[in-house]
Amino acid sequence: MAKLTRRSFIAVTLAAGAARSLSAVATKTPARHIVTLVYDKSLGMMRAIDRLVP
């Protein structure tokens, strides 16, 4: 697994979110994505948890 700094992790997360939102605009889904950043001790880095909320 590649070592990511916090700044690059946030940049990758925002880019993935932008790509997801562009596809969501095309499909017009009523559900919302909620992305939460948490620190995972086992991985030793931050990770994103994505949830769908109707």
Stockholm file with secondary structure:
# STOCKHOLM 1.0

chainA/1-54         MAKLTRRSFIAVTLAAGAARSLSAVATKTPARHIVTLVYDKSLGMMRAIDRLVP
#=GR chainA/1-54 SS CCCCCHHHHHHHHHHHHHHHHHHHHHHTCSCEEEEEEEEETTTTEEEEEEEEEC
#=GC SS_cons        CCCCCHHHHHHHHHHHHHHHHHHHHHHTCSCEEEEEEEEETTTTEEEEEEEEEC
//
